[in-house]
Each structure stands twice: as C-alpha cells, then as structure tokens.
Amino acid sequence: RFTKDVEQLVPWISQGERAPETVTEAFFFAERLDTLTTRNSAAYKGIYALLIKQGAVDWHHTDAPLSPGRLDEYGVDVRQIFPKTWFRRGNSEGLPTSSIVNKTPLSYRAAMDMTGAPSSYLSTMVAASDMRPEWFDDVLSTHLIDPDALRENDYGRFYR
C-alpha cells in the first residue's frame, strides 16, 4: 500500500490530480474511539492534527488558535480533560477513561491548572483568561467539547 500511496500522492500534491485511493477509500468506525489510546497510532495523531487545523485554542494561551510554532513554544501535548485523579473516586460511569475522547492538545501551563473536577479547574481558567464564561465556552468548543458537561462534571454526557 505504501508504494501505491507514494505513486499517487506526489501527483495529487504537485499537480492537483485526483486524490489517492488511501484518501478516497478511507473509513473510520466511531467505536474505535473507545479503544484509541496509543500515541503512535496514525488515527490518534490524525485526530489531533485535525483539531489543530480546525483552530483549537489553548485553555491558557487563549489569544489565538494553536499553530505548529506554538506547539513547541507552549509545550503542547495530549492532556486528559477529566484527570486520572478524578476517576479514582469512581466517576467513570463504566466508560473508557484513557481513550482519545478524554484527551485534547493543551499547553503545559493549562495542564498545571487541570487538577480535581473540571468544574473546579474551569473556574480557575476562566478567571485567569480574563474572559467572560461564555467566551471561554467558545474556547472549549474549539476542542469539540460540550462546556456544560464539563461544568457539571458529567463524564457520561461529555463522553457521548
């Protein structure tokens, strides 16, 4: 498949020819999100690339969307949204806790504030951002997250 990808990818990029079969025949099963936990997976990396491409904004550095240059500058990595310590109290509702659904690209600085329940750390982040709460909701939405689910510490609703 790699040979075919190379043969079809170069003309697609350089001459605007038809998309390679790898692109046109690609499929994704939504159930895979439950088990997608490995950083080295192409699907895992692809989801984060799409979030960044769509304009995900860091939760601490809220002045502009994340960009390739900002990823290194801010120490962006994949961070758990509902922290591991929060699940130790039995709050998972039987849902996967370390799948890609509970992770998003965020700066090291944002991660430092993410302790305890989301409702607790969100109020700290909103205050630090000097934004109105509804504007911060827009920042959360750039990560395809339901802000109300976080504020209510509702992992089931968040996960769905």
C-alpha positions as protocol buffer text, in pm:
chain_id: "A"
residue {
  index: 1
  type: ARG
  ca { x: 0 y: 0 z: 0 }
}
residue {
  index: 2
  type: PHE
  ca { x: 290 y: 236 z: 75 }
}
residue {
  index: 3
  type: THR
  ca { x: 419 y: 210 z: -284 }
}
residue {
  index: 4
  type: LYS
  ca { x: 77 y: 296 z: -422 }
}
residue {
  index: 5
  type: ASP
  ca { x: 48 y: 587 z: -177 }
}
residue {
  index: 6
  type: VAL
  ca { x: 379 y: 734 z: -296 }
}
residue {
  index: 7
  type: GLU
  ca { x: 288 y: 690 z: -663 }
}
residue {
  index: 8
  type: GLN
  ca { x: -48 y: 861 z: -618 }
}
residue {
  index: 9
  type: LEU
  ca { x: 36 y: 1119 z: -353 }
}
residue {
  index: 10
  type: VAL
  ca { x: 306 y: 1312 z: -541 }
}
residue {
  index: 11
  type: PRO
  ca { x: 89 y: 1386 z: -849 }
}
residue {
  index: 12
  type: TRP
  ca { x: -202 y: 1478 z: -620 }
}
residue {
  index: 13
  type: ILE
  ca { x: 4 y: 1734 z: -431 }
}
residue {
  index: 14
  type: SER
  ca { x: 214 y: 1873 z: -715 }
}
residue {
  index: 15
  type: GLN
  ca { x: -37 y: 1874 z: -997 }
}
residue {
  index: 16
  type: GLY
  ca { x: -374 y: 1876 z: -827 }
}
residue {
  index: 17
  type: GLU
  ca { x: -461 y: 1539 z: -970 }
}
residue {
  index: 18
  type: ARG
  ca { x: -717 y: 1304 z: -826 }
}
residue {
  index: 19
  type: ALA
  ca { x: -685 y: 1210 z: -456 }
}
residue {
  index: 20
  type: PRO
  ca { x: -500 y: 885 z: -379 }
}
residue {
  index: 21
  type: GLU
  ca { x: -700 y: 571 z: -309 }
}
residue {
  index: 22
  type: THR
  ca { x: -579 y: 585 z: 52 }
}
residue {
  index: 23
  type: VAL
  ca { x: -776 y: 907 z: 90 }
}
residue {
  index: 24
  type: THR
  ca { x: -1082 y: 824 z: -118 }
}
residue {
  index: 25
  type: GLU
  ca { x: -1127 y: 475 z: 25 }
}
residue {
  index: 26
  type: ALA
  ca { x: -1056 y: 562 z: 389 }
}
residue {
  index: 27
  type: PHE
  ca { x: -1314 y: 473 z: 652 }
}
residue {
  index: 28
  type: PHE
  ca { x: -1337 y: 510 z: 1026 }
}
residue {
  index: 29
  type: PHE
  ca { x: -1554 y: 328 z: 1277 }
}
residue {
  index: 30
  type: ALA
  ca { x: -1678 y: 552 z: 1559 }
}
residue {
  index: 31
  type: GLU
  ca { x: -1644 y: 263 z: 1806 }
}
residue {
  index: 32
  type: ARG
  ca { x: -1269 y: 280 z: 1751 }
}
residue {
  index: 33
  type: LEU
  ca { x: -1262 y: 600 z: 1958 }
}
residue {
  index: 34
  type: ASP
  ca { x: -1327 y: 389 z: 2270 }
}
residue {
  index: 35
  type: THR
  ca { x: -1004 y: 193 z: 2225 }
}
residue {
  index: 36
  type: LEU
  ca { x: -786 y: 457 z: 2062 }
}
residue {
  index: 37
  type: THR
  ca { x: -527 y: 521 z: 2333 }
}
residue {
  index: 38
  type: THR
  ca { x: -186 y: 482 z: 2166 }
}
residue {
  index: 39
  type: ARG
  ca { x: 3 y: 796 z: 2074 }
}
residue {
  index: 40
  type: ASN
  ca { x: 182 y: 617 z: 1792 }
}
residue {
  index: 41
  type: SER
  ca { x: -142 y: 534 z: 1611 }
}
residue {
  index: 42
  type: ALA
  ca { x: -194 y: 721 z: 1285 }
}
residue {
  index: 43
  type: ALA
  ca { x: -562 y: 773 z: 1371 }
}
residue {
  index: 44
  type: TYR
  ca { x: -467 y: 918 z: 1711 }
}
residue {
  index: 45
  type: LYS
  ca { x: -223 y: 1164 z: 1551 }
}
residue {
  index: 46
  type: GLY
  ca { x: -468 y: 1242 z: 1274 }
}
residue {
  index: 47
  type: ILE
  ca { x: -742 y: 1344 z: 1516 }
}
residue {
  index: 48
  type: TYR
  ca { x: -508 y: 1591 z: 1687 }
}
residue {
  index: 49
  type: ALA
  ca { x: -386 y: 1726 z: 1356 }
}
residue {
  index: 50
  type: LEU
  ca { x: -749 y: 1789 z: 1259 }
}
residue {
  index: 51
  type: LEU
  ca { x: -827 y: 1961 z: 1590 }
}
residue {
  index: 52
  type: ILE
  ca { x: -531 y: 2193 z: 1543 }
}
residue {
  index: 53
  type: LYS
  ca { x: -611 y: 2251 z: 1176 }
}
residue {
  index: 54
  type: GLN
  ca { x: -970 y: 2343 z: 1270 }
}
residue {
  index: 55
  type: GLY
  ca { x: -843 y: 2610 z: 1509 }
}
residue {
  index: 56
  type: ALA
  ca { x: -824 y: 2457 z: 1857 }
}
residue {
  index: 57
  type: VAL
  ca { x: -734 y: 2728 z: 2111 }
}
residue {
  index: 58
  type: ASP
  ca { x: -523 y: 2652 z: 2418 }
}
residue {
  index: 59
  type: TRP
  ca { x: -703 y: 2691 z: 2751 }
}
residue {
  index: 60
  type: HIS
  ca { x: -432 y: 2911 z: 2900 }
}
residue {
  index: 61
  type: HIS
  ca { x: -291 y: 3094 z: 2596 }
}
residue {
  index: 62
  type: THR
  ca { x: -630 y: 3199 z: 2460 }
}
residue {
  index: 63
  type: ASP
  ca { x: -520 y: 3483 z: 2230 }
}
residue {
  index: 64
  type: ALA
  ca { x: -505 y: 3275 z: 1909 }
}
residue {
  index: 65
  type: PRO
  ca { x: -550 y: 2917 z: 1785 }
}
residue {
  index: 66
  type: LEU
  ca { x: -271 y: 2666 z: 1827 }
}
residue {
  index: 67
  type: SER
  ca { x: -29 y: 2659 z: 1536 }
}
residue {
  index: 68
  type: PRO
  ca { x: 277 y: 2445 z: 1458 }
}
residue {
  index: 69
  type: GLY
  ca { x: 509 y: 2711 z: 1603 }
}
residue {
  index: 70
  type: ARG
  ca { x: 305 y: 2743 z: 1921 }
}
residue {
  index: 71
  type: LEU
  ca { x: 306 y: 2368 z: 1986 }
}
residue {
  index: 72
  type: ASP
  ca { x: 673 y: 2375 z: 2086 }
}
residue {
  index: 73
  type: GLU
  ca { x: 663 y: 2721 z: 2239 }
}
residue {
  index: 74
  type: TYR
  ca { x: 379 y: 2630 z: 2477 }
}
residue {
  index: 75
  type: GLY
  ca { x: 481 y: 2270 z: 2542 }
}
residue {
  index: 76
  type: VAL
  ca { x: 160 y: 2138 z: 2389 }
}
residue {
  index: 77
  type: ASP
  ca { x: 92 y: 1771 z: 2445 }
}
residue {
  index: 78
  type: VAL
  ca { x: -206 y: 1543 z: 2467 }
}
residue {
  index: 79
  type: ARG
  ca { x: -372 y: 1606 z: 2806 }
}
residue {
  index: 80
  type: GLN
  ca { x: -658 y: 1430 z: 2984 }
}
residue {
  index: 81
  type: ILE
  ca { x: -964 y: 1652 z: 3019 }
}
residue {
  index: 82
  type: PHE
  ca { x: -1114 y: 1463 z: 3314 }
}
residue {
  index: 83
  type: PRO
  ca { x: -798 y: 1396 z: 3520 }
}
residue {
  index: 84
  type: LYS
  ca { x: -693 y: 1048 z: 3634 }
}
residue {
  index: 85
  type: THR
  ca { x: -732 y: 1153 z: 3998 }
}
residue {
  index: 86
  type: TRP
  ca { x: -1095 y: 1242 z: 3934 }
}
residue {
  index: 87
  type: PHE
  ca { x: -1164 y: 885 z: 3817 }
}
residue {
  index: 88
  type: ARG
  ca { x: -1011 y: 734 z: 4131 }
}
residue {
  index: 89
  type: ARG
  ca { x: -1333 y: 830 z: 4308 }
}
residue {
  index: 90
  type: GLY
  ca { x: -1532 y: 602 z: 4075 }
}
residue {
  index: 91
  type: ASN
  ca { x: -1666 y: 871 z: 3842 }
}
residue {
  index: 92
  type: SER
  ca { x: -1610 y: 694 z: 3509 }
}
residue {
  index: 93
  type: GLU
  ca { x: -1968 y: 562 z: 3474 }
}
residue {
  index: 94
  type: GLY
  ca { x: -1812 y: 250 z: 3319 }
}
residue {
  index: 95
  type: LEU
  ca { x: -1684 y: 444 z: 3019 }
}
residue {
  index: 96
  type: PRO
  ca { x: -1324 y: 435 z: 2894 }
}
residue {
  index: 97
  type: THR
  ca { x: -1111 y: 692 z: 3075 }
}
residue {
  index: 98
  type: SER
  ca { x: -788 y: 692 z: 2875 }
}
residue {
  index: 99
  type: SER
  ca { x: -928 y: 691 z: 2523 }
}
residue {
  index: 100
  type: ILE
  ca { x: -877 y: 977 z: 2283 }
}
residue {
  index: 101
  type: VAL
  ca { x: -1224 y: 1107 z: 2368 }
}
residue {
  index: 102
  type: ASN
  ca { x: -1093 y: 1223 z: 2707 }
}
residue {
  index: 103
  type: LYS
  ca { x: -782 y: 1389 z: 2565 }
}
residue {
  index: 104
  type: THR
  ca { x: -701 y: 1705 z: 2376 }
}
residue {
  index: 105
  type: PRO
  ca { x: -394 y: 1908 z: 2279 }
}
residue {
  index: 106
  type: LEU
  ca { x: -316 y: 2163 z: 2551 }
}
residue {
  index: 107
  type: SER
  ca { x: -15 y: 2354 z: 2680 }
}
residue {
  index: 108
  type: TYR
  ca { x: 189 y: 2255 z: 2981 }
}
residue {
  index: 109
  type: ARG
  ca { x: 64 y: 2569 z: 3155 }
}
residue {
  index: 110
  type: ALA
  ca { x: -301 y: 2474 z: 3101 }
}
residue {
  index: 111
  type: ALA
  ca { x: -230 y: 2124 z: 3232 }
}
residue {
  index: 112
  type: MET
  ca { x: -92 y: 2269 z: 3556 }
}
residue {
  index: 113
  type: ASP
  ca { x: -437 y: 2411 z: 3632 }
}
residue {
  index: 114
  type: MET
  ca { x: -622 y: 2090 z: 3548 }
}
residue {
  index: 115
  type: THR
  ca { x: -648 y: 1926 z: 3889 }
}
residue {
  index: 116
  type: GLY
  ca { x: -962 y: 1798 z: 4052 }
}
residue {
  index: 117
  type: ALA
  ca { x: -1304 y: 1813 z: 3897 }
}
residue {
  index: 118
  type: PRO
  ca { x: -1343 y: 2000 z: 3568 }
}
residue {
  index: 119
  type: SER
  ca { x: -1593 y: 2241 z: 3723 }
}
residue {
  index: 120
  type: SER
  ca { x: -1324 y: 2339 z: 3972 }
}
residue {
  index: 121
  type: TYR
  ca { x: -1037 y: 2390 z: 3729 }
}
residue {
  index: 122
  type: LEU
  ca { x: -1257 y: 2563 z: 3469 }
}
residue {
  index: 123
  type: SER
  ca { x: -1348 y: 2843 z: 3705 }
}
residue {
  index: 124
  type: THR
  ca { x: -976 y: 2900 z: 3771 }
}
residue {
  index: 125
  type: MET
  ca { x: -900 y: 2904 z: 3398 }
}
residue {
  index: 126
  type: VAL
  ca { x: -1186 y: 3142 z: 3319 }
}
residue {
  index: 127
  type: ALA
  ca { x: -1066 y: 3384 z: 3586 }
}
residue {
  index: 128
  type: ALA
  ca { x: -706 y: 3365 z: 3460 }
}
residue {
  index: 129
  type: SER
  ca { x: -814 y: 3422 z: 3100 }
}
residue {
  index: 130
  type: ASP
  ca { x: -993 y: 3744 z: 3190 }
}
residue {
  index: 131
  type: MET
  ca { x: -1281 y: 3634 z: 2965 }
}
residue {
  index: 132
  type: ARG
  ca { x: -1649 y: 3613 z: 3023 }
}
residue {
  index: 133
  type: PRO
  ca { x: -1750 y: 3249 z: 3092 }
}
residue {
  index: 134
  type: GLU
  ca { x: -1949 y: 3226 z: 2769 }
}
residue {
  index: 135
  type: TRP
  ca { x: -1644 y: 3338 z: 2571 }
}
residue {
  index: 136
  type: PHE
  ca { x: -1437 y: 3069 z: 2739 }
}
residue {
  index: 137
  type: ASP
  ca { x: -1709 y: 2824 z: 2634 }
}
residue {
  index: 138
  type: ASP
  ca { x: -1620 y: 2917 z: 2277 }
}
residue {
  index: 139
  type: VAL
  ca { x: -1256 y: 2826 z: 2350 }
}
residue {
  index: 140
  type: LEU
  ca { x: -1368 y: 2485 z: 2484 }
}
residue {
  index: 141
  type: SER
  ca { x: -1583 y: 2435 z: 2177 }
}
residue {
  index: 142
  type: THR
  ca { x: -1276 y: 2460 z: 1953 }
}
residue {
  index: 143
  type: HIS
  ca { x: -1184 y: 2121 z: 2102 }
}
residue {
  index: 144
  type: LEU
  ca { x: -1529 y: 1980 z: 2018 }
}
residue {
  index: 145
  type: ILE
  ca { x: -1619 y: 1976 z: 2388 }
}
residue {
  index: 146
  type: ASP
  ca { x: -1957 y: 2044 z: 2546 }
}
residue {
  index: 147
  type: PRO
  ca { x: -1877 y: 2314 z: 2806 }
}
residue {
  index: 148
  type: ASP
  ca { x: -2189 y: 2239 z: 3012 }
}
residue {
  index: 149
  type: ALA
  ca { x: -2085 y: 1874 z: 3056 }
}
residue {
  index: 150
  type: LEU
  ca { x: -1751 y: 1990 z: 3197 }
}
residue {
  index: 151
  type: ARG
  ca { x: -1908 y: 2246 z: 3429 }
}
residue {
  index: 152
  type: GLU
  ca { x: -2146 y: 1980 z: 3561 }
}
residue {
  index: 153
  type: ASN
  ca { x: -1868 y: 1717 z: 3592 }
}
residue {
  index: 154
  type: ASP
  ca { x: -2089 y: 1491 z: 3380 }
}
residue {
  index: 155
  type: TYR
  ca { x: -1846 y: 1243 z: 3227 }
}
residue {
  index: 156
  type: GLY
  ca { x: -2121 y: 1036 z: 3063 }
}
residue {
  index: 157
  type: ARG
  ca { x: -2262 y: 1336 z: 2879 }
}
residue {
  index: 158
  type: PHE
  ca { x: -1913 y: 1460 z: 2794 }
}
residue {
  index: 159
  type: TYR
  ca { x: -1808 y: 1122 z: 2655 }
}
residue {
  index: 160
  type: ARG
  ca { x: -2120 y: 1080 z: 2442 }
}
